Amino acid sequence: MNSPKFLNYEIRPLKFAERKMLSASLTKICNHFKGEYQYIGLGGLTFTDFKLFHKELHISELTSIEGGDFSLEKLEYNAPFSFIKIIKDMSTNVLGSIDYSKKSIVWLDYDGVLEEYMFTDLRILFSKLPKGSVYLVTCNRELKDNETQQEYTLEQFKDEFGTLVPFKLTNTSFSGKENFNTIRTMFSQQIDKALKERNNAENEESKFFQLFNLCYQENRGARMYTFGGFIGESSFDLKTLELSSQEIVKTGEEPFHLKFPNLTLKEMDLINKNFGDEVKLQEMNIFKTADVKKYYDTYKYLPMFLDVRM
């Protein structure tokens, strides 16, 4: 993952909010299924999700896979904890050799566009992950031809992804209004296929429960998409997780659009003091209704960055 060369993952506000929202939901999942978890991710240079999940979820078995250009010495120097295991290789080469006897949270936070190897990673994981495990995947949601940078046509997409392509796609399935749903369908179908094969082979009744269907775009940044959920018994009742208050949780086709409100710190404070009083907030003629809505969706997770002069 080479994006840390260009972006500081620590100070991307929407990425920060996404991590915090995911952590709140993952806490409920870990508490419900109990027992120790391990975390497997693509830590890059900042290891931001590793630090968060260690502190918030109390996970100490952490594995970072890094297939980018950074040297192992550079990665080890930047690792925040000595107990993070760093493997310098591509994810597809590594995932099959990891011990999955322990429940796992796996977040494959790819920084590139959709590629076939991501489904290879998926198949490896769903042949091994135990019940109670969480699978998350993030990628750039733009479905474009690498050479022309134009949206795929249906035929181009079929040439690129072959049997992974779902039925009933049209040329509009690759547009900005539909691309995330195309990706979601592809991941969902491949997960269902992998679990069906595993259930038949091992006489199990495992099922994947979608919890996350998220779109976001940093200011002038890439259009990103996160999909995920957990593995449980087919009879599992989602209500037992008590996730209804989690704004980020989306179990169907409709995604959660994570957007940063265009508000100053003083304006945020004013909304807090008049929280829920829509009439009064509109009468002030300070806020746009859309920004207030964005604030309500994200205020518990928004970062506050301060300039500390040394």
Secondary structure, 3 states (H helix, E strand, C coil): CCHHHCCCHHHCHHHHHHHHHHHHHHHHHHHHHCCCEEEEECCCCCCHHHHHHHHHHCCCEEEEEECCCCCHHHHHHHCCCCCEEEEECCHHHHHHHCCCCCEEEEEEEEEEECCCHHHHHHHHHHCCCCCCCEEEEEEECCCECCCCCCECCHHHHHHHHHHHCCCCCCHHHHCCCCHHHHHHHHHHHHHHHHHHHHHHHHCCCEEEEEEEEEEEECCCCCEEEEEEEEEEECCCCHHHHCCCCCCCECCCCCCEEECCCCCCHHHHHHHHHCCCCHHHHHHCCCCCHHHHHHHHHHCCCCCCCCCCCC
